Amino acid sequence: MDKRCPILVLIMSIYLRNTIYLRFSINNTMEPGQKYDFKAGAMLLIDKPLEWTSFDVVNKVRYALKKALNVRKIKVGHAGTLDPLATGLLILCTGKFTKKIDTYQSQYKVYDGSIRLGATTPSYDAETEINATFPLEGLTDEMIKDAVPHFVGEIDQTPPMFSAIKVNGQPLYKKARKGEDVKIKSRRITIHDFKITDIRLPEVDFEVKCSKGTYIRSLAYDFGQKLDNGGYLTKLRRTHIGEHALDDAWQLDDLITHIQENYHPEITE
């Protein structure tokens, strides 16, 4: 027997497994009899609902899997937080695929969103009340568009005080809610592309492609500052993580129904 046969079999098995993985992860349609192997590892694209935290989604999927498979534990994690007021693409990994989370987190992100000019909030979004207002008179479409190039390329960005970044072991948002003033270090991030898609003052719609670690809330705030005005984020939707697209994502309710109807405890004789 040809000694190369076991190697060829191994190569073919890896190829077939990756082919199935790609079919499942790029579009969520499955042929009869095909299933995710959640224990061995699966990657799921999910459209995160408004007002859900990323951990809410993880917990919902983990609970559904534990109940459907009748297991006490199963690894489930997400690859990049979305704020509760943001919607869109969230990658979840199960089983051994949780080891791939860092890889997904490092990929570029694309967002659609809206900035409201003429005001600021402590959280840089609509989660907190307006704390300052600015006149919009004299602010033109040309001025808004001229500010865009300032934010393209490698830039230093200061994260919002209302963020999960930890200082001395405590998340910044907890310090912010206590009224503590903390000096936050800026970070080097990359804005690959930033464009204005519509202007309906005080609202300005945009699309941005950016690196890991970019805070779109800070981008909204800084954009207002660049105009000698104020700005805060009113809407955000993540449409891409690397080559993975929101168009291929599960609606959360549909995924939970799919798990409940198609996955059952393994029966061993």
Secondary structure, 3 states (H helix, E strand, C coil): CCCCHHHHHHHHHHHHHHHHHHHHHHCCCCCCCCCCCCCCEEEEEEEECCCCCHHHHHHHHHHHHHHHHCCCCCCEEECCCCCCCEEEEEEEEEEHHHHHHHHHHCCCEEEEEEEEECEECCCCECCCCCCEECCCCCCCHHHHHHCHHHHCEEEEECCCCCCCCEECCEEHHHHHHCCCCCCCCCEEEEEEEEEEEEEECCEEEEEEEECCCCCHHHHHHHHHHHCCCCEEEEEEEEEEECCEEHHHCEEHHHHHHHHHHHCCCCCCC
